[in-house]
Amino acid sequence: MRILITGITGFVGSHLAEYALAKGDVEVFGTVRWRSRLDNVEHIENDITMLDCDLRDNVAARRVLQEVRPDYIFHLAAQSFVPTSWIAPAETLSTNITAQLNLLEGIRELGLDSRIQVAGSSEEYGLVFEHEAPIKEDNPLRPLSPYAVSKVAQDFLAYQYHKSYGIFAVRTRAFNHTGPRRGHVFVTSNFSRQVAQIEKGKKEPVIEVGNLEARRDFSDVRDIVRGYWLALEKGEPGEVYNIGSGKAITIQELLDLILSLSNIDIEVRQMPERMRPSDVELLVTDYSKFNRATGWKPEIPLEKTIEDLLNYWRERV
């Protein structure tokens, strides 16, 4: 089997590459850009084939598809940091939408039988009311950031290309996921990195935070990539599936869990610059549709995920 992972050097892409290689009898290809950081895949770079490609260039995207002719495509490449989308909304929209459009057009024009998984986001749901939780796939989409709007567009582009051209596209809306190699700008990794810096004496014993009241559904990235594979193996083309733990915790509870793994007395300080213009206050999923289709369910406890993430940063700061 030949698989193509866009954004293979990223957090999720690197874990998905590991998962695919562990299955055996799988050739793993991935797209990279000239500025991609390769440290996430250094340990497997001899086992994968990395192809230079800016997916915003339709000629480059088509060339990669023609060269690889993949059985499975996992489309993970994106501008994925919500705060950046407020600073650079046009770039976020053009990058995320155009890259996917070029992939879908390439599949169509080349007549490939590839199955493509489009990595959406729980951010698509945006404003969720208490009576709507846990969130099912038919919940209204009320995106609250340019990033979320771009993900809604990607989601429906995949649906449209399936309906219009018969492309085997499966849409997933993963809720928050974390684990080793998570970028330091994301909340779980940011807190863990700060704690590791404090433990090494590289930072005063103060952890800087933003909104601690928001409730999120956190899963381990290793559970999520297993879900992505199952989405293409057992999911129905054209369908959309929520993937998450089905449990909500506040960011305050998450912070308390991280702090409980350290012996240092740490002050918590809320910083105005860490607050978002509009925050999503509640995201918790009902993943029963995905469970029925694939048998997937989360297996790794959050405590284990956070411990692994904190130890990852302890080795690096």
N, C-alpha and C positions, 0 to 999 in steps of 0.2 A: 504494500500500500504506500502511496506517495501522498504526503500531506504538506500543505503550505500554511504557515503561521505568519500572518502579517504582524509586525511589531514583536518579533520573536525575542528581541533583547530586553523587552520590558518585563515588569514584575510578573504579570500573568503569563505572558508568552514564554518566559523561561521555564516556569513550572509546567506549562502544557507540553513543552518540548521534552522535558524530563519524563513526564507521564507517557508520552507517545513512544519514546525510546525504550522505556521499561516494558512495553507491551511486546516488543520484538517484531521482526519482519516488517518494520515501518521505516521508510526513508523520510527524513524530516528536512524540509526546506523552510527558510524564513526570509522575510524582507527586512532590510536595514537601510538606514540613510547614513550619509557620510558623517553626521554628527552623533550617531547612535553610540551610547556607552555599551561596551561589550563585557563589562565585569560580571553581569548576571549570567552570562553563558560561557565564561572562560572554561569552566569545568567540563563542558560538553561540546566545545567548538570543533573538536576533531570528529564528532559524531553527527554533526548537522552541516547543511550547506546553506550559507548565507549569501543572499543576492542583493546587490545594491539596487534600490528602487525607491523613488519618491512616488507614492501611489497617486499623488495629485497630477502626475504626468500620465495621460492615458496611453501614450505609446510605450512608456516604461512598464506600466501595469500589464498591458497586453503581452509584452515581450516575456515577462516573468511567467504569465499563465501559459503561454505557448511553449516555453522551455520546460516547465515543470509538469504540466498537464495533470494537476493534482486530483486525487480521488476525493479528499476532504480539504476544505479551506476553512481555517479559523480566522475570522477577521477581527483582530484585536487592536490594530494600529489606530490611534486617535490622539487628539489633544484631550486628555482625560482629567485634568485638574480643574474642578469647578471654579475656584477663585480666579484663575487665569482667564476663564471665559468672560468674566466681567471686564477685565483689563483689555482683552483682545477678542471681542465677540466676533468680528468679521473673520479673523483668522481661524477661530474655533469652528465656525459654521462652514467655511469654505474647505478647510482641511478635512473635517469629518465626513461631510456630505460628498464632496468631490471624489475623495479616495474610494469610497464605497461605490459610487456611481461608475467609476472607471473599472472596478473589479467586475461588477455586474454586467457592464457592457462588453467587457472582454470575454466573459463566460458565454454571453449570448452570441457575439460575433464569431467566436471560435467553435461554437457548437459543442462545448465541453459538457460532459455528464457529471461534473463536479458537484458535490454537496457543499453548501456554504453555510456556516454558522455566523450569524451577525450578533456581536456582543453589544446588546443594549444595556440599559441601566435602570435601577429602581428610581433614579432621579427623574425619569420620564413621568412618574406619577405626581411628583411635586407636592402640591397642596393636597393633603389627605385629611379627611375629617375622621374623628374618633369612631363614628359608627361604621366607617368603611374598612376598618382594620379587623383582622389581617387582610391584606390587599390581594385580591384576585386579579387575573389578567384582564378582565373586562371592566376594571375600575376606570373611571375617567382619567385622562392624562391632563394634568395641569402643571406643566413644567415651570420652574421658578428660576432658571438660569439659562444663559445662552448655550451652555454645555448640554443641559437637559433638552433644549429645543433641537439641538443638532442630533441627539440620540433618538428623539421622536422621528425626525426626518429619516435617519438611517433605518429605523425599525420599519417604517411604512414603505420605504424604497424597496426593501427586501420583499415585503408582502406584494407590492405592485409587480415586481419582476417575476415573482412566482406565478401570480395570476395572469399576467400578460404574456409571459414567454415560457412558463413551465419550469423555471429554474428551481432546483431543489434547495430552497432557502429555509432555514430554521432560525427563528428569532428567540434570543434569550434575554431576560431582564434579570441580571444578577443583582442581588442586594449587596451591601457592603461586605467586602472580603479583604482579608489581611493575612500576614504571615511573613516569614523571612524574605528579605529583598524588597519589601514594600518601600516605595519612595518616601524620603523623610518629610515631605510636605503633607502627607496624609496623616490624619489624626492619630491612629494607633501607633504608627511608626514615629511620628513627631514626638509624642509623649515618651515613648520607649527610648528614643535617642537622647532626649533631654535627661532622663533618669540615668542612662549610662554615662553621659557626660558629667553629671553631678557626682556619680560614684567614683569616677576617675579623677575628680578634683579639677576638671576642666571648665566647670560652670558653677556659679554660686548656687546654693541649695534652694532654688526657686524654679518652679515649673510654670511656664507661661501658657495660658489656655484661652480659648474663645468661649463660645456658647456651650455650656455644660448641660443644658436642659433638653436638648434634642434627643429623641429616642431612635435608635438604629438597630438594624438586624445584621449582626456580624457572623460571617462564616470564615472557615479556613480556606485559603486559596487552593490548597491541595484537594479539598472537596469540590470546589468550584470547577477546576479544570477536568476533574472526573465527570462532572455534570456536562461540561461542554462536549466532551467526547460522546457521551450517551445521547446528547441532543441530536447529533448527526447519525449515530448508529441506530437509534430507536425512535427518534422524534418524527412527527408528521411534517412534511414540507408545507410551508405557509403558516404554520402555527407559531404561537408565541408562548413561552414558558417562563414563569418566575422561578428563580433559584435562590434559596436562602435558608436560614436556620429555622424560621418560623417563630423566633423569640426576639423581643425588643428589650434593649437596655439603654439607659441614659448614658450620655458621654461622661457624666459624673461617675456612674457605676464602673464604666470602663477605666476611667482614671484611677479610681480606688483599687481596682484589680491590679493595675500596673504598679501602683505605689506599694501594694501589699507584698510584691515580690522583691522589694528593696529594703535594706536595713537602715537606710539614711532617713533622717527627719527632713522632709521637704515641704516648703511653703508653696501653696498654690496661688497664683496671681493671674487674674483675668485682665487681658489686654484688649483695648478697644479696636486696635488694628487687626485683631484676629476674628472680629465679628463680621458676618456676611451681610450684604445689603438686604437679602431675603433668604431666610434659612428654611429648610424643610424640617418641620418639627417632628414628624412621625413617619417612619418607614419600617413596616414589619410585614412579611409575606405569608401568604398561604401557598405553599409549594405542592399542594396535593395533585394538581393537574400534571405536573412534571413527574411526580412519584408514580402516578397511574401509568403514564406513558413509558417510563424508563426504569422504574424501580429505585431511582436515586433517593437517597436521604443523607443528611449530614452525619458524619462519623467522628470527626475530630472535635473534642470539647474546646470551648473558647479559652479556658485556662491553659491548655496545652499550646494553643496558637500563640497566645500572648507571651508565654514563657519562652517559646522558640524565637519569637520576634525580639524580645528583650535580650536574649543571649546573642542573637545575631548582631545587635548593636554593641553589646559589651565587647565583642571581638573586633569591632571596627573603629570605635571612637578613640 
